[in-house]
């Protein structure tokens, strides 16, 4: 690949990040060398508050990989098994779901369950009293109504992850946010990550904005959970990825399970157990995508080297466009051309 091709790829990414349409943060690192570090747009338009690199973002379904990590650490501790039936952990759900549905099937979106919301809808939570959606069990009236199909094939189901959240509460005897803090966030040193109330955002939080310019307040569940809504930062995600590359945080056996490639689901992605897998060179990078009204996020990291892409935005869809361009930059990047070819303003 020529230097011209590489420089053109970075130029296209630079132009998008510098445009008025981008609002968020972008971080790209390859083999320990930061290639892109950018923050732009406003975290609060009413106050004119600029987004910084330490701004906290809602990340929608990026929560799912945190849920998977939590279950992996519980499995490593002997508290549960990936192949364990959901009903064995939560017996009172036996009247509603097939007794053969396992944690693994729910993690891989291969349980046959439908979904309780339409991810393609502009406002997927319309008709729900979002102010009452503050824990996994609060979602059950909606989850219990989902369709049931044949297990085995991939069918994305946030409903399945709500059930995993219920299972985690049963396994730990804690609320889902407390269980996540105890088993994942605190051990990993993620001090800026968690599940704050979305109707009372802190000053360091990037308020989400809908395409018509309205804030997304009142359009998301009050508290995030196992299927979506975790709030985090670039620094915490970098720290988490570094921990996941080492044996001490999640065992090698559990990591192989989480990042098992179960089949391609799009042009650039496959899915494992709670993780999207994105092809980068000769590697599959685990991570996840997130999309809610006024929220878009896309993250992926190398299991072998200090390499990752982290895109967090407080607007619809933008993170996915930036991620695709960042991925193109990584595919064309040459170590010897790093300082010469990367646009200095990034």
Helices and strands as residue ranges (DSSP letters): H 3-18, E 24-30, E 33-40, E 42-44, E 49-50, E 57-58, G 60-62, H 63-76, H 86-89, G 91-93, H 103-107, G 130-132, G 136-139, H 140-143, H 158-172, H 176-180, I 181-185, H 186-188, E 231-232, H 234-244, H 252-258, E 269-271, E 276-280, E 283-292, E 295-301, E 308-313, H 318-332, G 335-337, H 338-341
